[in-house]
Amino acid sequence: MVWSNAIGLLEVLFIAAFIVFYGIYLIKVISAAKRLKSPFYAVFYKVAIRTVFFVLLIVALLGPSFGESVKEIKVIGKDIYFAVDLSGSMNAHDIQPTRLEKIKFELKHIVDEFSSDRVGLIIFSSEAFVQCPLTYDQSAFSLFLETLNTNLVPNAGTDFGSPLKIALKKFSEESEDSPVTQPKSKIIILISDGEDFGEETAAIAEKIEKQGIKLFSLGVGTERGSKIRVRGGFKRDKYGKEIVSKLNPTSLKQIASITGGKYFEINGTRNDVSRLINTIDNIEGEVRDTKKMDVSANKYFYFLGLALILFVLDFLTRFKTLRI
């Protein structure tokens, strides 16, 4: 038998109080019966019933579990690649503290919502790299996420096709290793603030759509925009004019449209992260593993029911000489 709860201070106090008060009760009853020259042995039947009643209540409180049954547990999950733009414009502070820091914060929240899913991280600007392969280890993912900064990748323009190609390749390799893998449980989330200068983006997006992989885009920034802080002041163009970076959602919306996905946005007054989480949550996951476990259920109600029967019996039982 397995117990859900251990005997604690509360149970010990109940048992001690029961013993003390019933000891005093018995002494008084026996003393009164002797003075009245009445038989008192029947009182022990009442004591026995109440003792059993009390013990049953304590047992029910401890939550006894017994009996064995086999339950099949299915492990269901999704594969999610986050592709994060690390171009210099992600240092703009129109989204506080910066666009990139805001994304890092929100990604932690998103990943926390999908603890049974594998998550991976791709970083990109003009080129793309896998920063964290697909993993169940959220702590490892968070460590990689914390290291993100705009110096990790070359900044010669933004190419959406590069991270999408990598994600598609990784998913294809997974499918070859596991033929039963379902495309619909594979998701790419493209996060950026700007315009796409890639030449292969549309073709790669079409391949993603044909393979049934879900793709969502998340834009971060504002239409008003802000200057980009660099060492010694603000970033300037080749004419010496300070650059104002603004959110350009056009490419992000187009790529979501091509793949049948959705576009989400984080700006000064709008945060679609909750909507993104709900959308991902509604996607059906795939069965990754099936386990059989021996389980036992809490049977406290048997003991509680028997205790109630004894309580009623005790209430209905009376003696001629003494009423207990």
C-alpha positions in Angstrom: 0.0 0.0 0.0 1.2 3.5 -0.9 0.3 6.6 1.1 -0.3 10.0 -0.5 0.5 11.8 2.7 2.8 11.0 5.7 1.7 11.3 9.3 2.4 14.9 10.3 2.0 17.1 13.3 -1.8 17.5 12.7 -2.4 13.8 12.7 -0.3 13.3 15.8 -2.2 16.0 17.7 -5.5 14.4 16.7 -4.4 11.0 17.9 -3.0 12.4 21.2 -6.2 14.4 21.8 -8.4 11.3 21.1 -6.4 9.2 23.6 -6.4 11.8 26.3 -10.1 12.9 26.1 -11.3 9.3 25.8 -9.2 8.2 28.7 -10.8 10.9 30.8 -14.2 10.0 29.4 -13.8 6.3 30.3 -12.7 7.1 33.9 -15.8 9.3 34.4 -18.2 6.8 32.9 -16.9 3.9 34.9 -16.8 5.9 38.1 -20.4 7.1 37.6 -21.6 3.5 36.7 -20.1 2.1 39.9 -21.7 4.8 42.0 -25.1 4.0 40.4 -24.3 0.3 40.6 -25.0 0.0 36.9 -23.2 -2.3 34.4 -20.5 -0.4 32.5 -18.9 -3.1 30.4 -21.2 -2.2 27.4 -19.5 1.2 27.2 -16.4 -0.5 25.7 -18.5 -1.5 22.6 -19.1 2.2 22.1 -15.4 3.0 22.6 -14.4 0.3 20.2 -16.8 1.6 17.5 -15.5 5.2 18.0 -11.9 4.1 18.0 -12.4 2.2 14.7 -14.3 5.2 13.3 -11.4 7.5 14.3 -8.7 5.2 12.9 -10.6 5.0 9.6 -10.7 8.8 9.4 -7.0 9.0 9.9 -6.3 6.4 7.3 -8.6 8.3 4.8 -6.7 11.5 5.6 -3.4 9.8 4.7 -4.7 8.8 1.3 -4.1 5.0 0.9 -3.4 3.8 -2.6 -3.5 0.1 -3.5 -4.3 -2.2 -6.4 -2.3 -2.1 -9.6 -3.4 -1.1 -13.1 -1.5 -0.5 -16.3 -1.9 2.8 -18.0 -0.6 3.8 -21.4 1.0 7.2 -21.5 1.6 8.9 -24.9 4.3 11.5 -25.2 3.1 14.0 -27.8 5.2 17.0 -29.0 6.2 19.4 -31.7 9.5 20.6 -33.2 9.9 24.3 -33.2 12.7 26.3 -34.8 13.0 30.0 -33.9 14.9 32.0 -36.5 16.0 35.3 -34.9 17.3 38.2 -36.9 20.6 39.6 -35.5 21.1 42.5 -37.9 22.2 45.8 -36.3 18.7 47.3 -36.5 17.7 44.9 -33.7 19.5 47.2 -31.3 17.0 49.9 -31.9 15.2 51.0 -28.8 11.8 51.9 -30.0 10.8 48.6 -28.2 12.3 48.8 -24.7 15.0 48.1 -23.8 15.8 47.1 -27.4 14.1 45.0 -30.0 16.5 42.1 -29.5 16.2 42.1 -25.7 12.5 42.2 -25.9 12.5 39.2 -28.2 14.8 37.3 -25.9 12.4 37.9 -23.0 9.3 36.9 -25.0 11.0 33.7 -26.3 11.6 32.5 -22.8 7.9 32.9 -22.1 7.0 31.1 -25.3 9.4 28.2 -24.6 8.0 27.8 -21.1 4.6 27.2 -22.6 5.8 24.2 -24.6 7.8 22.1 -22.2 7.0 18.8 -23.9 8.2 20.1 -27.3 11.7 20.3 -28.9 12.9 23.8 -29.6 15.9 25.0 -31.6 17.5 28.3 -32.4 18.7 29.7 -35.7 20.4 33.1 -35.9 20.8 35.1 -39.1 21.4 38.3 -40.9 23.1 38.1 -44.3 24.1 34.5 -43.3 22.5 32.0 -40.9 23.8 29.5 -38.4 22.2 26.9 -36.0 22.8 28.3 -32.5 21.0 25.5 -30.7 19.8 22.3 -32.4 16.4 20.8 -31.5 16.4 19.9 -27.9 14.0 19.1 -25.0 16.5 20.8 -22.6 15.0 24.3 -22.0 17.8 25.3 -19.7 20.3 24.7 -22.5 18.1 26.6 -24.9 17.9 29.5 -22.5 21.7 29.7 -22.1 22.0 30.0 -25.9 19.3 32.6 -26.0 21.1 34.7 -23.4 24.2 34.9 -25.5 22.4 36.5 -28.5 23.8 39.8 -29.7 24.2 41.5 -33.1 27.9 40.7 -33.3 27.4 37.0 -33.7 26.6 37.1 -37.5 27.9 39.1 -40.5 25.7 42.2 -41.0 25.6 42.8 -44.8 21.8 42.9 -45.2 19.0 40.6 -44.1 18.3 37.4 -45.9 15.2 35.4 -44.8 16.0 32.6 -47.2 19.1 31.6 -45.4 17.5 30.6 -42.0 14.5 29.0 -43.8 16.8 26.8 -45.9 18.6 25.6 -42.8 15.4 24.9 -40.9 14.0 23.0 -44.0 17.2 21.0 -44.2 17.2 20.0 -40.5 13.5 19.0 -40.7 14.3 16.9 -43.8 17.1 15.1 -42.0 14.8 14.4 -39.1 12.2 12.9 -41.5 14.8 10.6 -43.1 15.8 9.3 -39.6 12.2 8.9 -38.6 9.8 8.2 -41.5 6.7 8.4 -39.3 7.4 12.1 -38.5 4.4 14.3 -39.3 5.2 17.5 -41.2 2.3 19.3 -39.5 4.0 19.0 -36.1 7.0 21.0 -37.4 7.0 24.7 -37.0 9.3 27.6 -38.0 8.9 31.0 -36.4 10.8 33.8 -38.3 11.5 36.9 -36.1 12.7 40.1 -37.7 12.2 43.8 -38.0 13.1 44.5 -41.5 13.0 44.0 -45.2 14.2 40.8 -46.9 17.1 41.1 -49.4 17.3 37.4 -50.1 16.8 36.1 -53.7 15.7 32.6 -52.8 13.2 33.3 -50.0 10.0 32.8 -52.1 11.2 29.5 -53.6 12.2 28.2 -50.2 8.9 29.3 -48.7 7.1 27.4 -51.4 9.0 24.2 -50.5 8.1 24.7 -46.9 4.5 25.1 -47.8 4.5 21.9 -50.0 6.0 19.9 -47.2 3.3 20.9 -44.8 5.6 22.7 -42.4 4.0 25.5 -40.5 5.7 28.9 -40.8 4.8 32.0 -38.7 6.5 35.4 -38.8 6.9 37.8 -35.9 7.7 41.5 -36.6 9.2 43.6 -33.9 9.5 47.4 -34.0 7.4 50.5 -34.6 6.4 52.5 -37.6 8.0 55.6 -35.9 11.2 53.7 -35.4 14.3 54.9 -33.6 18.0 55.6 -34.0 20.5 52.7 -33.5 22.8 53.3 -30.7 26.5 52.4 -31.3 29.7 53.1 -29.6 30.3 56.8 -29.7 26.7 57.9 -30.7 24.3 56.6 -33.3 24.7 54.6 -36.5 25.0 56.7 -39.6 24.7 56.1 -43.3 27.4 56.7 -45.9 26.4 60.3 -46.1 26.9 60.8 -42.3 23.1 61.0 -41.6 21.8 59.3 -38.5 19.8 56.2 -39.5 16.3 55.7 -38.2 15.3 52.1 -38.2 11.5 51.4 -38.7 9.6 48.2 -38.7 9.0 47.0 -42.3 6.4 44.2 -42.0 5.9 43.7 -45.8 8.3 40.9 -46.4 7.3 39.1 -43.1 3.6 39.3 -44.1 4.4 38.0 -47.7 6.3 35.0 -46.4 3.5 34.1 -44.0 1.0 34.4 -46.8 3.0 32.2 -49.2 3.2 29.4 -46.6 -0.4 29.7 -45.3 0.9 30.9 -42.0 0.2 34.0 -40.0 1.9 37.3 -39.2 2.2 38.5 -35.6 3.7 41.7 -34.3 5.3 43.4 -31.3 5.1 47.2 -31.4 4.6 50.1 -29.0 0.9 49.3 -28.4 0.5 45.7 -29.5 2.0 42.4 -28.4 0.8 39.3 -30.3 2.9 36.8 -28.3 -0.2 35.4 -26.5 -1.9 34.9 -29.9 1.2 33.2 -31.3 1.3 30.8 -28.3 -2.4 30.0 -28.8 -1.8 29.4 -32.5 1.1 27.0 -31.9 -0.9 25.3 -29.1 -3.7 24.5 -31.5 -1.4 22.7 -33.9 -1.6 18.9 -33.4 1.6 17.3 -32.1 2.9 13.9 -33.1 3.2 10.8 -30.8 6.9 10.6 -30.0 6.8 7.7 -27.6 4.4 5.4 -25.8 5.0 4.2 -22.3 3.2 1.8 -20.0 3.1 2.6 -16.4 1.9 0.8 -13.3 -0.5 3.1 -11.5 -2.5 2.9 -8.3 -5.3 5.1 -7.3 -6.1 6.8 -4.0 -8.8 4.7 -2.3 -9.5 7.0 0.7 -13.3 6.9 0.0 -13.5 3.3 1.0 -12.3 4.1 4.5 -14.3 7.4 4.7 -17.5 5.5 3.7 -16.9 2.8 6.4 -16.2 5.5 8.9 -19.5 7.2 8.1 -21.4 3.9 8.5 -19.8 3.5 12.0 -20.7 7.1 12.9 -24.4 6.5 12.1 -24.3 3.2 14.0 -22.8 5.0 17.0 -25.4 7.7 16.8 -28.2 5.2 16.8 -26.9 3.0 19.6 -28.0 3.9 23.2 -27.9 2.4 26.7 -30.5 2.3 29.4 -28.4 3.4 32.2 -25.9 5.7 30.5 -26.2 7.7 27.4 -22.9 8.0 25.6 
